[in-house]
Amino acid sequence: MLRVEQMTIRRQDNTLLNDVSFEVGTRQLIALIGHNGSGKSTLIKALAGEMDCTQGGATLDERSIHEYGDKALARKMAYLPQQLPEAAGFSVRELVMLGRYPHQKWLQKPSQADHDKVSEAMRVTQVEQFADRLTNTLSGGERARVWLAMCLAQDTDYLLLDEPLAALDMHYQIEVIELIRRLVDERGLSVVIIIHDINLAAQYADRIIALKGGRICHNGDVLSTMQPSVLHDIFNVSMQLMTHPVTGRPVAVA
Ligand SMILES: Nc1ncnc2c1ncn2[C@@H]1O[C@H](COP(=O)(O)OP(=O)(O)OP(=O)(O)O)[C@@H](O)[C@H]1O
């Protein structure tokens, strides 16, 4: 169980996160929403152990995430940052293989299991056709899928994804969010995903957590979130709600 307790992060005079607490249950897809600068990336970075907290923090299976070594934590959770590093000089297959690093011993050659995990991750993210291309020759959306493949090759119980859909066209947005939903339902992963599209969040998430000014202003299931007053409070936009004709889930229209 991944648990955030009274997480507060201050830098200089700024309070980036203020007394944030919630739990990520197993087999849960949590959408993290909120306006620009509300603290979403800070929260997910801190969850991944990449930011020190001023107070409180995150625990994984009852241990502070800072008590895990880098490799041990990377075997439990994969983190996809918002700003993807260049990775120039790496082919797609080599980059995805880096996801296997936490499972490998020093100077050990990749095992058959490593190759199988890499191939599977490349297959489900539909990047096999680029396997031998250098990553810096890919389009933004293609590169975003390659980095997601690297996270999947890491073979963790938790995925922390900072706007993985932002660079994708509509087809791949749906493909990737459906893939993530399947990973939760069929493989029991737990996922925290930052997403700006409230309707995608409402169609696929189990729980929606909204941040505002570094605080949680809402944490609830889709139905409790998709209320005009709640959405107005989160986004400061008036919205009407309709019902999706196929899924029956709510759809918001500004
Ligand atoms: N290291 C830092 N020092 C000072 N302020 C920071 C630091 N990192 C982030 N901030 C500020 O904290 C606030 C929250 O930033 P964060 O990146 O978490 O927002 P976000 O909700 O992910 O935004 P967006 O939707 O634009 O990506 C912003 O005002 C940002 O400028």
The ligand as a Tripos MOL2 file, in Angstrom:
@<TRIPOS>MOLECULE
LIG
   31    33     1     0     0
SMALL
NO_CHARGES

@<TRIPOS>ATOM
      1 N1         11.8630   23.5910   -6.7370 N.pl3     1 LIG1
      2 C1         10.9190   24.5410   -6.6670 C.ar      1 LIG1
      3 N2         11.1440   25.6960   -6.0120 N.ar      1 LIG1
      4 C2         10.1960   26.6620   -5.9210 C.ar      1 LIG1
      5 N3          8.9700   26.5390   -6.4700 N.ar      1 LIG1
      6 C3          8.6910   25.4140   -7.1450 C.ar      1 LIG1
      7 C4          9.6540   24.3580   -7.2790 C.ar      1 LIG1
      8 N4          9.0830   23.3480   -8.0020 N.ar      1 LIG1
      9 C5          7.8350   23.7700   -8.2980 C.ar      1 LIG1
     10 N5          7.5960   24.9980   -7.7950 N.ar      1 LIG1
     11 C6          6.3430   25.7720   -7.8790 C.3       1 LIG1
     12 O1          5.3650   24.9970   -7.2130 O.3       1 LIG1
     13 C7          4.1010   25.1280   -7.8660 C.3       1 LIG1
     14 C8          3.5870   23.7400   -8.2320 C.3       1 LIG1
     15 O2          4.3480   23.2330   -9.3200 O.3       1 LIG1
     16 P1          3.9980   21.8560  -10.0150 P.3       1 LIG1
     17 O3          4.9790   21.6410  -11.1150 O.co2     1 LIG1
     18 O4          3.8770   20.8120   -8.9890 O.co2     1 LIG1
     19 O5          2.5380   22.1710  -10.6140 O.3       1 LIG1
     20 P2          1.5760   21.3010  -11.5420 P.3       1 LIG1
     21 O6          0.2630   21.2120  -10.8420 O.co2     1 LIG1
     22 O7          2.2300   20.0290  -11.9090 O.co2     1 LIG1
     23 O8          1.4390   22.2570  -12.8120 O.3       1 LIG1
     24 P3          1.2600   21.9760  -14.4020 P.3       1 LIG1
     25 O9         -0.1600   21.5160  -14.5910 O.co2     1 LIG1
     26 O10         1.5020   23.3340  -14.9780 O.co2     1 LIG1
     27 O11         2.3000   20.9590  -14.8090 O.co2     1 LIG1
     28 C9          4.3190   26.0190   -9.0610 C.3       1 LIG1
     29 O12         3.9240   27.3400   -8.7140 O.3       1 LIG1
     30 C10         5.8300   25.9640   -9.2850 C.3       1 LIG1
     31 O13         6.3110   27.1630   -9.8660 O.3       1 LIG1
@<TRIPOS>BOND
     1     1     2 1
     2     2     3 ar
     3     2     7 ar
     4     3     4 ar
     5     4     5 ar
     6     5     6 ar
     7     6     7 ar
     8     6    10 ar
     9     7     8 ar
    10     8     9 ar
    11     9    10 ar
    12    10    11 1
    13    11    12 1
    14    11    30 1
    15    12    13 1
    16    13    14 1
    17    13    28 1
    18    14    15 1
    19    15    16 1
    20    16    17 2
    21    16    18 1
    22    16    19 1
    23    19    20 1
    24    20    21 2
    25    20    22 1
    26    20    23 1
    27    23    24 1
    28    24    25 2
    29    24    26 1
    30    24    27 1
    31    28    29 1
    32    28    30 1
    33    30    31 1
@<TRIPOS>SUBSTRUCTURE
     1 LIG1         1 GROUP 0 **** ****
